[in-house]
Amino acid sequence: MAAWLGRRLAYALLTFFGITVAVFFLIRAVPGDPVTYHLMQSGRGLSAPPEVIEQIRRTHRLDRPVTVQYAYWLADLARLDLGRSFVDRRPVRDRILEKLPNTLLLNGAALLLALMLALPAGIFGAARPGHWFDRASGVIFLLLYSLPAFWVALLLMDLLSVRLGWFPLLGATSGNYSDLSGFEKLGDRLWHMVLPVATLAYGQFAFFARFTRSSMREVMGAEYLTAARARGVGERRLILSHALRNALIPMVTVLGVSVPVLLSGSVIVETLFAWDGLGRMYYMAVLARDYPVVMGMTVLTALATLAAYLITDALYPVVDPRVRVGGERS
């Protein structure tokens, strides 16, 4: 166990190092100078004296070679310092913690909704092979999974917000949010969440439903289920107590992969709906060449992903005793 954990941690460290190197050098290879951008945003434009521009570059260590900049960044990271944003000079850690609740709320609600709908749909389809629902659901799941998120978002915004006016178009709250009572604030937040949650949930629903359906079909033909039927076990109990439990074991891996999404958010959905979360902040940071924020989000996403994979591997033998740590079957 200790040797396995040591190997996995070593692999995770190397992977994390590779991710940060790639993002650090790629973001600086993108055309555009952050100093010029921020001078333009502040209204000073290119009329700022050269010595002012040079001082700003020295302050952010942009006058150094890229390799030296990465070494400084890595040293700061070792002290748990993600730096300060180029835009407002606030610590990157504070900005991430400020946006994190909104992203967790939005993506957590989408994941929960997707699972609540996908599990019954997948089970029902697998339990009735050849049924019209089984045939139709296979096509529907594939269609939903193939639809691009930005197109679905624009479609929902045009139909349900612009044309029908049922839901708000942008933002996480209304303009009079501070004047509302407690229950009214809750209702306002939920009202604003409907469209972005639906946009995030439909693809996850299709994926989880297809995964559940295929896993259930594999399990339904197992010999132990045939023996249970011979003993007179009812079909409902057979599905819910025996087949479902074993079919959902691989779901541990799938959910582990989904965890980083809860932290990184959806850049497209949060940007289109002006949802004040990590995904939108990441997008704005890339546009502004706000290197510290981009790297801070990279660190958060990379660590969340690697930790999710590590925890998933460690939990797999717990949910499936046939699997030993290291991926071998007993």
Protein Blocks (a to p, Z undefined) as FASTA:
>chain_A
ZZmmmmmmmmmmmmmmmmmmmmmmmmmmpgcifklmmmmmnonmmmbcfklmmmmmmmno
pmpcfklmmmmmmmmmmnopgbjafklopafklmmmmmmmmmmmmmmmmmmmmmmmmmmm
mmmmmmmghiaklmmmmmmmmmmmmpcfklmmmmmmmmmmmmnomacfbdjbdfklmmpc
fklmmmmmmmmmmmmmmmmmmmmmmmmmmmmmmmmmmmmmpmklmmmmmnopafklmmmm
mmmmmmmmmmmmmmmmmmmmmmnopfklmmmnopacfklmmmmmmmnopaklmmmmmmmm
mmmmmmmmmmmmmmmmmmmmkbcghiiaZZ
